[in-house]
Amino acid sequence: MTFIDVPPSKIAAVVTALEMTAPPPARPLPAASAQFGVRRVEQPALDWYRDLFRRVGTPWLWFSRLRADDASLAAVIHNPAVEISTLTAGGRDEGLLELDFRKPGEVELAFFGVTPELVGRGAGRLLMDAALRRAWAARPRRVWVHTCTLDHPAALAFYQRSGFVPYRRQVEIDDDPRLDGTLPADAAPHVPLIRP
Ligand SMILES: CC(C)(COP(=O)(O)OP(=O)(O)OC[C@H]1O[C@@H](n2cnc3c(N)ncnc32)[C@H](O)[C@@H]1OP(=O)(O)O)[C@@H](O)C(=O)NCCC(=O)NCCS
């Protein structure tokens, strides 16, 4: 057995990459999904994007896009080969879907999630339905996504039920985003903060 020490100022996660190489069979949506909508947001404002990213991802320690400066963030989310959509609930933007078409033949679900209040209420299924329709409309060789052990515990099984097949596992180690002010110190209490 091998144990690898993670320095106190770091977080570690096991990342699973999943893919599908053909459109999955259609699955009927739960009736509850009908109360939500999905809206494409072209050239999203950086503040709007960061706010949504935080509201969806803070409980799961999503930080990558929060460390990007304006120019680097705009370079990705305003790229014509990157498509941002939001899940709408009662007129509010409560979910993030980011599809990355930049690599020929592939589509990555780069970010996918809904705000904590909506988890388990049919919103994720609607957003996934929209994601897969749009992704496969581009006729890629494969559509892929990754999720890590810091994400919602239901995410991996949700992706598998959606038709993705796991094909790779990696260990990721990063600076803890709660120690440099990227995220609040009380984010994700299920991942205890270990101060250096
Ligand atoms: C992963 C995630 C997107 C799943 O979304 P979700 O909104 O919980 O998904 P849903 O509620 O639509 O679906 C979950 C299950 O509940 C079922 N369900 C939901 N509402 C239902 C209802 N009212 N009646 C019956 N079934 C219902 C769905 O059918 C689905 O089961 P199935 O896959 O067997 O069909 C969500 O947990 C999330 O956003 N997590 C936070 C961010 C994250 O971790 N993202 C993934 C990392 S990349």
The ligand as an ORCA input file, in Angstrom:
! r2SCAN-3c Opt
* xyz 0 1
  C     -24.230     16.397    -10.427
  C     -25.474     17.223    -10.501
  C     -25.411     18.122    -11.689
  C     -26.692     16.331    -10.657
  O     -27.814     17.188    -10.858
  P     -29.199     17.037    -10.100
  O     -29.928     18.319    -10.293
  O     -29.014     16.526     -8.746
  O     -29.877     15.933    -10.996
  P     -31.420     15.595    -11.094
  O     -32.128     15.966     -9.849
  O     -31.956     16.141    -12.368
  O     -31.332     14.035    -11.276
  C     -30.824     13.202    -10.261
  C     -31.707     11.979    -10.201
  O     -32.887     12.300     -9.466
  C     -34.025     12.012    -10.262
  N     -35.057     13.016     -9.975
  C     -34.845     14.324     -9.800
  N     -36.021     14.917     -9.504
  C     -36.962     13.950     -9.520
  C     -38.335     13.942     -9.272
  N     -38.993     15.054     -8.906
  N     -38.996     12.782     -9.373
  C     -38.327     11.666     -9.697
  N     -36.993     11.608     -9.917
  C     -36.341     12.743     -9.825
  C     -33.548     12.108    -11.677
  O     -34.374     11.367    -12.553
  C     -32.153     11.535    -11.568
  O     -32.110     10.139    -11.573
  P     -31.742      9.337    -12.920
  O     -30.394      9.822    -13.351
  O     -31.782      7.929    -12.500
  O     -32.798      9.739    -13.898
  C     -25.672     18.025     -9.203
  O     -25.480     17.180     -8.125
  C     -24.763     19.228     -9.067
  O     -24.905     20.233     -9.720
  N     -23.789     19.137     -8.136
  C     -22.925     20.240     -7.804
  C     -21.876     20.497     -8.848
  C     -21.134     19.246     -9.196
  O     -20.665     18.521     -8.341
  N     -21.036     19.024    -10.501
  C     -20.383     17.860    -11.041
  C     -18.945     18.026    -11.052
  S     -18.249     18.314    -12.605
*
